[in-house]
Amino acid sequence: MEQWHCFKCKEPMVESDVDMAYLETTGAIEGIRCPKCGATYLLEETVVEKVNKVEELLESK
Ligand SMILES: [Zn+2]
């Protein structure tokens, strides 16, 4: 996996579950967290995957 660094403090980020809310869906997905300042980032590819699934669900209603 690619190594990410916090854009604020340049600490190496650690993998962590991150809560997200998008449209009507909430849940913890894979993301990264800065151990120093606690900032969390979602991994873009994970978000895209999740959002695509949500949009499929919404369209199939
Ligand atoms: Zn940080």
PDB file of the backbone (N, CA, C, O) and the ligand in Angstrom, with CONECT records:
HET     ZN  A 101       1
ATOM      1  N   MET A   1       0.842  -1.208   0.000  1.00  0.00           N
ATOM      2  CA  MET A   1       0.000   0.000   0.000  1.00  0.00           C
ATOM      3  C   MET A   1       0.870   1.249   0.000  1.00  0.00           C
ATOM      4  O   MET A   1       1.954   1.280   0.582  1.00  0.00           O
ATOM      5  N   GLU A   2       0.374   2.246  -0.653  1.00  0.00           N
ATOM      6  CA  GLU A   2       1.060   3.532  -0.722  1.00  0.00           C
ATOM      7  C   GLU A   2       1.184   4.152   0.670  1.00  0.00           C
ATOM      8  O   GLU A   2       0.275   4.022   1.490  1.00  0.00           O
ATOM      9  N   GLN A   3       2.280   4.809   0.931  1.00  0.00           N
ATOM     10  CA  GLN A   3       2.433   5.481   2.221  1.00  0.00           C
ATOM     11  C   GLN A   3       1.931   6.918   2.108  1.00  0.00           C
ATOM     12  O   GLN A   3       2.349   7.678   1.235  1.00  0.00           O
ATOM     13  N   TRP A   4       1.035   7.260   3.004  1.00  0.00           N
ATOM     14  CA  TRP A   4       0.456   8.594   3.016  1.00  0.00           C
ATOM     15  C   TRP A   4       1.024   9.387   4.183  1.00  0.00           C
ATOM     16  O   TRP A   4       1.424   8.822   5.201  1.00  0.00           O
ATOM     17  N   HIS A   5       1.053  10.682   4.023  1.00  0.00           N
ATOM     18  CA  HIS A   5       1.514  11.556   5.093  1.00  0.00           C
ATOM     19  C   HIS A   5       0.483  12.658   5.318  1.00  0.00           C
ATOM     20  O   HIS A   5      -0.127  13.176   4.383  1.00  0.00           O
ATOM     21  N   CYS A   6       0.317  12.993   6.587  1.00  0.00           N
ATOM     22  CA  CYS A   6      -0.603  14.077   6.935  1.00  0.00           C
ATOM     23  C   CYS A   6      -0.109  15.371   6.283  1.00  0.00           C
ATOM     24  O   CYS A   6       1.075  15.703   6.346  1.00  0.00           O
ATOM     25  N   PHE A   7      -1.042  16.094   5.656  1.00  0.00           N
ATOM     26  CA  PHE A   7      -0.607  17.308   4.973  1.00  0.00           C
ATOM     27  C   PHE A   7      -0.318  18.426   5.968  1.00  0.00           C
ATOM     28  O   PHE A   7       0.321  19.419   5.619  1.00  0.00           O
ATOM     29  N   LYS A   8      -0.779  18.271   7.192  1.00  0.00           N
ATOM     30  CA  LYS A   8      -0.520  19.307   8.202  1.00  0.00           C
ATOM     31  C   LYS A   8       0.800  19.086   8.914  1.00  0.00           C
ATOM     32  O   LYS A   8       1.643  19.983   8.962  1.00  0.00           O
ATOM     33  N   CYS A   9       0.986  17.881   9.473  1.00  0.00           N
ATOM     34  CA  CYS A   9       2.173  17.656  10.297  1.00  0.00           C
ATOM     35  C   CYS A   9       3.168  16.681   9.674  1.00  0.00           C
ATOM     36  O   CYS A   9       4.205  16.387  10.268  1.00  0.00           O
ATOM     37  N   LYS A  10       2.855  16.179   8.476  1.00  0.00           N
ATOM     38  CA  LYS A  10       3.789  15.314   7.747  1.00  0.00           C
ATOM     39  C   LYS A  10       4.080  13.995   8.459  1.00  0.00           C
ATOM     40  O   LYS A  10       5.071  13.323   8.175  1.00  0.00           O
ATOM     41  N   GLU A  11       3.204  13.645   9.381  1.00  0.00           N
ATOM     42  CA  GLU A  11       3.343  12.342  10.038  1.00  0.00           C
ATOM     43  C   GLU A  11       2.882  11.254   9.079  1.00  0.00           C
ATOM     44  O   GLU A  11       1.965  11.466   8.286  1.00  0.00           O
ATOM     45  N   PRO A  12       3.514  10.095   9.152  1.00  0.00           N
ATOM     46  CA  PRO A  12       2.993   8.983   8.361  1.00  0.00           C
ATOM     47  C   PRO A  12       1.614   8.575   8.863  1.00  0.00           C
ATOM     48  O   PRO A  12       1.407   8.420  10.067  1.00  0.00           O
ATOM     49  N   MET A  13       0.692   8.406   7.958  1.00  0.00           N
ATOM     50  CA  MET A  13      -0.673   8.057   8.325  1.00  0.00           C
ATOM     51  C   MET A  13      -0.788   6.563   8.586  1.00  0.00           C
ATOM     52  O   MET A  13      -0.067   5.763   7.991  1.00  0.00           O
ATOM     53  N   VAL A  14      -1.691   6.195   9.471  1.00  0.00           N
ATOM     54  CA  VAL A  14      -1.945   4.787   9.730  1.00  0.00           C
ATOM     55  C   VAL A  14      -3.329   4.419   9.201  1.00  0.00           C
ATOM     56  O   VAL A  14      -4.236   5.251   9.161  1.00  0.00           O
ATOM     57  N   GLU A  15      -3.473   3.168   8.799  1.00  0.00           N
ATOM     58  CA  GLU A  15      -4.772   2.707   8.325  1.00  0.00           C
ATOM     59  C   GLU A  15      -5.760   2.665   9.475  1.00  0.00           C
ATOM     60  O   GLU A  15      -5.408   2.284  10.591  1.00  0.00           O
ATOM     61  N   SER A  16      -6.975   3.049   9.207  1.00  0.00           N
ATOM     62  CA  SER A  16      -7.985   3.109  10.251  1.00  0.00           C
ATOM     63  C   SER A  16      -9.359   3.105   9.609  1.00  0.00           C
ATOM     64  O   SER A  16      -9.530   3.547   8.473  1.00  0.00           O
ATOM     65  N   ASP A  17     -10.325   2.605  10.342  1.00  0.00           N
ATOM     66  CA  ASP A  17     -11.700   2.737   9.865  1.00  0.00           C
ATOM     67  C   ASP A  17     -12.175   4.157  10.118  1.00  0.00           C
ATOM     68  O   ASP A  17     -11.964   4.714  11.195  1.00  0.00           O
ATOM     69  N   VAL A  18     -12.807   4.726   9.129  1.00  0.00           N
ATOM     70  CA  VAL A  18     -13.268   6.103   9.215  1.00  0.00           C
ATOM     71  C   VAL A  18     -14.777   6.112   8.984  1.00  0.00           C
ATOM     72  O   VAL A  18     -15.282   5.501   8.042  1.00  0.00           O
ATOM     73  N   ASP A  19     -15.474   6.811   9.853  1.00  0.00           N
ATOM     74  CA  ASP A  19     -16.914   6.929   9.655  1.00  0.00           C
ATOM     75  C   ASP A  19     -17.197   7.878   8.510  1.00  0.00           C
ATOM     76  O   ASP A  19     -16.588   8.943   8.404  1.00  0.00           O
ATOM     77  N   MET A  20     -18.100   7.496   7.681  1.00  0.00           N
ATOM     78  CA  MET A  20     -18.492   8.398   6.612  1.00  0.00           C
ATOM     79  C   MET A  20     -20.003   8.440   6.509  1.00  0.00           C
ATOM     80  O   MET A  20     -20.701   7.506   6.905  1.00  0.00           O
ATOM     81  N   ALA A  21     -20.484   9.526   5.976  1.00  0.00           N
ATOM     82  CA  ALA A  21     -21.905   9.648   5.698  1.00  0.00           C
ATOM     83  C   ALA A  21     -22.021  10.189   4.284  1.00  0.00           C
ATOM     84  O   ALA A  21     -21.473  11.243   3.961  1.00  0.00           O
ATOM     85  N   TYR A  22     -22.734   9.463   3.454  1.00  0.00           N
ATOM     86  CA  TYR A  22     -22.931   9.925   2.081  1.00  0.00           C
ATOM     87  C   TYR A  22     -24.344   9.566   1.677  1.00  0.00           C
ATOM     88  O   TYR A  22     -24.768   8.415   1.788  1.00  0.00           O
ATOM     89  N   LEU A  23     -25.060  10.564   1.210  1.00  0.00           N
ATOM     90  CA  LEU A  23     -26.470  10.358   0.884  1.00  0.00           C
ATOM     91  C   LEU A  23     -27.157   9.727   2.097  1.00  0.00           C
ATOM     92  O   LEU A  23     -27.134  10.296   3.189  1.00  0.00           O
ATOM     93  N   GLU A  24     -27.763   8.561   1.909  1.00  0.00           N
ATOM     94  CA  GLU A  24     -28.501   7.970   3.036  1.00  0.00           C
ATOM     95  C   GLU A  24     -27.699   6.892   3.720  1.00  0.00           C
ATOM     96  O   GLU A  24     -28.215   6.187   4.587  1.00  0.00           O
ATOM     97  N   THR A  25     -26.463   6.758   3.350  1.00  0.00           N
ATOM     98  CA  THR A  25     -25.669   5.655   3.868  1.00  0.00           C
ATOM     99  C   THR A  25     -24.612   6.164   4.841  1.00  0.00           C
ATOM    100  O   THR A  25     -23.913   7.139   4.563  1.00  0.00           O
ATOM    101  N   THR A  26     -24.507   5.505   5.964  1.00  0.00           N
ATOM    102  CA  THR A  26     -23.420   5.804   6.879  1.00  0.00           C
ATOM    103  C   THR A  26     -22.725   4.502   7.222  1.00  0.00           C
ATOM    104  O   THR A  26     -23.318   3.428   7.125  1.00  0.00           O
ATOM    105  N   GLY A  27     -21.493   4.598   7.615  1.00  0.00           N
ATOM    106  CA  GLY A  27     -20.786   3.389   7.996  1.00  0.00           C
ATOM    107  C   GLY A  27     -19.309   3.653   8.042  1.00  0.00           C
ATOM    108  O   GLY A  27     -18.821   4.665   7.539  1.00  0.00           O
ATOM    109  N   ALA A  28     -18.610   2.738   8.647  1.00  0.00           N
ATOM    110  CA  ALA A  28     -17.164   2.862   8.719  1.00  0.00           C
ATOM    111  C   ALA A  28     -16.559   2.218   7.481  1.00  0.00           C
ATOM    112  O   ALA A  28     -16.880   1.080   7.137  1.00  0.00           O
ATOM    113  N   ILE A  29     -15.701   2.940   6.834  1.00  0.00           N
ATOM    114  CA  ILE A  29     -14.988   2.376   5.701  1.00  0.00           C
ATOM    115  C   ILE A  29     -13.499   2.563   5.913  1.00  0.00           C
ATOM    116  O   ILE A  29     -13.067   3.263   6.829  1.00  0.00           O
ATOM    117  N   GLU A  30     -12.734   1.934   5.065  1.00  0.00           N
ATOM    118  CA  GLU A  30     -11.291   1.969   5.203  1.00  0.00           C
ATOM    119  C   GLU A  30     -10.756   3.354   4.884  1.00  0.00           C
ATOM    120  O   GLU A  30     -11.055   3.933   3.839  1.00  0.00           O
ATOM    121  N   GLY A  31      -9.973   3.862   5.791  1.00  0.00           N
ATOM    122  CA  GLY A  31      -9.386   5.166   5.564  1.00  0.00           C
ATOM    123  C   GLY A  31      -8.036   5.229   6.250  1.00  0.00           C
ATOM    124  O   GLY A  31      -7.473   4.208   6.643  1.00  0.00           O
ATOM    125  N   ILE A  32      -7.533   6.424   6.384  1.00  0.00           N
ATOM    126  CA  ILE A  32      -6.250   6.606   7.062  1.00  0.00           C
ATOM    127  C   ILE A  32      -6.389   7.716   8.088  1.00  0.00           C
ATOM    128  O   ILE A  32      -7.198   8.632   7.933  1.00  0.00           O
ATOM    129  N   ARG A  33      -5.585   7.618   9.140  1.00  0.00           N
ATOM    130  CA  ARG A  33      -5.677   8.570  10.232  1.00  0.00           C
ATOM    131  C   ARG A  33      -4.283   9.018  10.615  1.00  0.00           C
ATOM    132  O   ARG A  33      -3.336   8.231  10.603  1.00  0.00           O
ATOM    133  N   CYS A  34      -4.167  10.300  10.959  1.00  0.00           N
ATOM    134  CA  CYS A  34      -2.895  10.815  11.447  1.00  0.00           C
ATOM    135  C   CYS A  34      -2.813  10.555  12.947  1.00  0.00           C
ATOM    136  O   CYS A  34      -3.687  10.999  13.692  1.00  0.00           O
ATOM    137  N   PRO A  35      -1.777   9.843  13.409  1.00  0.00           N
ATOM    138  CA  PRO A  35      -1.671   9.540  14.842  1.00  0.00           C
ATOM    139  C   PRO A  35      -1.358  10.776  15.678  1.00  0.00           C
ATOM    140  O   PRO A  35      -1.521  10.754  16.898  1.00  0.00           O
ATOM    141  N   LYS A  36      -0.918  11.829  15.048  1.00  0.00           N
ATOM    142  CA  LYS A  36      -0.509  13.016  15.782  1.00  0.00           C
ATOM    143  C   LYS A  36      -1.672  13.981  16.009  1.00  0.00           C
ATOM    144  O   LYS A  36      -1.959  14.355  17.146  1.00  0.00           O
ATOM    145  N   CYS A  37      -2.335  14.382  14.932  1.00  0.00           N
ATOM    146  CA  CYS A  37      -3.413  15.363  15.071  1.00  0.00           C
ATOM    147  C   CYS A  37      -4.793  14.739  14.941  1.00  0.00           C
ATOM    148  O   CYS A  37      -5.799  15.412  15.163  1.00  0.00           O
ATOM    149  N   GLY A  38      -4.854  13.456  14.582  1.00  0.00           N
ATOM    150  CA  GLY A  38      -6.141  12.773  14.534  1.00  0.00           C
ATOM    151  C   GLY A  38      -6.950  13.043  13.275  1.00  0.00           C
ATOM    152  O   GLY A  38      -8.098  12.610  13.172  1.00  0.00           O
ATOM    153  N   ALA A  39      -6.371  13.748  12.325  1.00  0.00           N
ATOM    154  CA  ALA A  39      -7.086  13.993  11.077  1.00  0.00           C
ATOM    155  C   ALA A  39      -7.326  12.680  10.350  1.00  0.00           C
ATOM    156  O   ALA A  39      -6.454  11.811  10.326  1.00  0.00           O
ATOM    157  N   THR A  40      -8.486  12.536   9.766  1.00  0.00           N
ATOM    158  CA  THR A  40      -8.786  11.323   9.021  1.00  0.00           C
ATOM    159  C   THR A  40      -9.005  11.662   7.557  1.00  0.00           C
ATOM    160  O   THR A  40      -9.529  12.721   7.210  1.00  0.00           O
ATOM    161  N   TYR A  41      -8.595  10.745   6.724  1.00  0.00           N
ATOM    162  CA  TYR A  41      -8.833  10.879   5.294  1.00  0.00           C
ATOM    163  C   TYR A  41      -9.388   9.573   4.788  1.00  0.00           C
ATOM    164  O   TYR A  41      -8.989   8.493   5.225  1.00  0.00           O
ATOM    165  N   LEU A  42     -10.303   9.685   3.870  1.00  0.00           N
ATOM    166  CA  LEU A  42     -10.792   8.491   3.205  1.00  0.00           C
ATOM    167  C   LEU A  42      -9.910   8.232   2.002  1.00  0.00           C
ATOM    168  O   LEU A  42      -9.448   9.155   1.331  1.00  0.00           O
ATOM    169  N   LEU A  43      -9.688   6.958   1.749  1.00  0.00           N
ATOM    170  CA  LEU A  43      -8.943   6.621   0.547  1.00  0.00           C
ATOM    171  C   LEU A  43      -9.877   6.792  -0.643  1.00  0.00           C
ATOM    172  O   LEU A  43     -10.975   6.236  -0.678  1.00  0.00           O
ATOM    173  N   GLU A  44      -9.430   7.552  -1.588  1.00  0.00           N
ATOM    174  CA  GLU A  44     -10.315   7.962  -2.674  1.00  0.00           C
ATOM    175  C   GLU A  44     -10.917   6.785  -3.415  1.00  0.00           C
ATOM    176  O   GLU A  44     -12.095   6.800  -3.771  1.00  0.00           O
ATOM    177  N   GLU A  45     -10.103   5.765  -3.647  1.00  0.00           N
ATOM    178  CA  GLU A  45     -10.636   4.632  -4.398  1.00  0.00           C
ATOM    179  C   GLU A  45     -11.714   3.900  -3.605  1.00  0.00           C
ATOM    180  O   GLU A  45     -12.662   3.371  -4.186  1.00  0.00           O
ATOM    181  N   THR A  46     -11.573   3.868  -2.282  1.00  0.00           N
ATOM    182  CA  THR A  46     -12.586   3.241  -1.446  1.00  0.00           C
ATOM    183  C   THR A  46     -13.880   4.041  -1.491  1.00  0.00           C
ATOM    184  O   THR A  46     -14.967   3.469  -1.565  1.00  0.00           O
ATOM    185  N   VAL A  47     -13.764   5.352  -1.447  1.00  0.00           N
ATOM    186  CA  VAL A  47     -14.943   6.207  -1.502  1.00  0.00           C
ATOM    187  C   VAL A  47     -15.664   6.029  -2.834  1.00  0.00           C
ATOM    188  O   VAL A  47     -16.886   5.884  -2.875  1.00  0.00           O
ATOM    189  N   VAL A  48     -14.908   6.041  -3.902  1.00  0.00           N
ATOM    190  CA  VAL A  48     -15.509   5.891  -5.228  1.00  0.00           C
ATOM    191  C   VAL A  48     -16.270   4.571  -5.320  1.00  0.00           C
ATOM    192  O   VAL A  48     -17.381   4.516  -5.848  1.00  0.00           O
ATOM    193  N   GLU A  49     -15.662   3.521  -4.804  1.00  0.00           N
ATOM    194  CA  GLU A  49     -16.295   2.213  -4.834  1.00  0.00           C
ATOM    195  C   GLU A  49     -17.600   2.228  -4.040  1.00  0.00           C
ATOM    196  O   GLU A  49     -18.629   1.738  -4.505  1.00  0.00           O
ATOM    197  N   LYS A  50     -17.543   2.789  -2.852  1.00  0.00           N
ATOM    198  CA  LYS A  50     -18.711   2.831  -1.976  1.00  0.00           C
ATOM    199  C   LYS A  50     -19.801   3.704  -2.585  1.00  0.00           C
ATOM    200  O   LYS A  50     -20.976   3.336  -2.575  1.00  0.00           O
ATOM    201  N   VAL A  51     -19.417   4.846  -3.108  1.00  0.00           N
ATOM    202  CA  VAL A  51     -20.390   5.767  -3.688  1.00  0.00           C
ATOM    203  C   VAL A  51     -21.065   5.138  -4.892  1.00  0.00           C
ATOM    204  O   VAL A  51     -22.271   5.298  -5.082  1.00  0.00           O
ATOM    205  N   ASN A  52     -20.305   4.431  -5.700  1.00  0.00           N
ATOM    206  CA  ASN A  52     -20.899   3.748  -6.847  1.00  0.00           C
ATOM    207  C   ASN A  52     -21.943   2.749  -6.406  1.00  0.00           C
ATOM    208  O   ASN A  52     -23.003   2.636  -7.023  1.00  0.00           O
ATOM    209  N   LYS A  53     -21.650   2.020  -5.338  1.00  0.00           N
ATOM    210  CA  LYS A  53     -22.612   1.042  -4.832  1.00  0.00           C
ATOM    211  C   LYS A  53     -23.877   1.739  -4.349  1.00  0.00           C
ATOM    212  O   LYS A  53     -24.986   1.280  -4.620  1.00  0.00           O
ATOM    213  N   VAL A  54     -23.710   2.842  -3.638  1.00  0.00           N
ATOM    214  CA  VAL A  54     -24.864   3.587  -3.128  1.00  0.00           C
ATOM    215  C   VAL A  54     -25.705   4.089  -4.286  1.00  0.00           C
ATOM    216  O   VAL A  54     -26.931   3.987  -4.260  1.00  0.00           O
ATOM    217  N   GLU A  55     -25.055   4.626  -5.295  1.00  0.00           N
ATOM    218  CA  GLU A  55     -25.800   5.164  -6.426  1.00  0.00           C
ATOM    219  C   GLU A  55     -26.546   4.061  -7.182  1.00  0.00           C
ATOM    220  O   GLU A  55     -27.649   4.281  -7.684  1.00  0.00           O
ATOM    221  N   GLU A  56     -25.945   2.891  -7.258  1.00  0.00           N
ATOM    222  CA  GLU A  56     -26.656   1.763  -7.874  1.00  0.00           C
ATOM    223  C   GLU A  56     -27.906   1.422  -7.085  1.00  0.00           C
ATOM    224  O   GLU A  56     -28.970   1.176  -7.652  1.00  0.00           O
ATOM    225  N   LEU A  57     -27.759   1.411  -5.768  1.00  0.00           N
ATOM    226  CA  LEU A  57     -28.908   1.095  -4.916  1.00  0.00           C
ATOM    227  C   LEU A  57     -30.014   2.120  -5.101  1.00  0.00           C
ATOM    228  O   LEU A  57     -31.188   1.764  -5.196  1.00  0.00           O
ATOM    229  N   LEU A  58     -29.642   3.384  -5.152  1.00  0.00           N
ATOM    230  CA  LEU A  58     -30.636   4.441  -5.275  1.00  0.00           C
ATOM    231  C   LEU A  58     -31.336   4.360  -6.633  1.00  0.00           C
ATOM    232  O   LEU A  58     -32.546   4.565  -6.726  1.00  0.00           O
ATOM    233  N   GLU A  59     -30.582   4.065  -7.666  1.00  0.00           N
ATOM    234  CA  GLU A  59     -31.168   4.016  -9.001  1.00  0.00           C
ATOM    235  C   GLU A  59     -32.099   2.816  -9.176  1.00  0.00           C
ATOM    236  O   GLU A  59     -33.021   2.859  -9.991  1.00  0.00           O
ATOM    237  N   SER A  60     -31.863   1.763  -8.423  1.00  0.00           N
ATOM    238  CA  SER A  60     -32.670   0.563  -8.577  1.00  0.00           C
ATOM    239  C   SER A  60     -33.988   0.647  -7.803  1.00  0.00           C
ATOM    240  O   SER A  60     -34.797  -0.279  -7.864  1.00  0.00           O
ATOM    241  N   LYS A  61     -34.210   1.744  -7.079  1.00  0.00           N
ATOM    242  CA  LYS A  61     -35.450   1.884  -6.319  1.00  0.00           C
ATOM    243  C   LYS A  61     -36.646   2.132  -7.249  1.00  0.00           C
ATOM    244  O   LYS A  61     -37.774   2.275  -6.779  1.00  0.00           O
TER     245      LYS A  61
HETATM  246 ZN    ZN A 101      -1.513  15.353  11.335  1.00  0.00          ZN2+
END
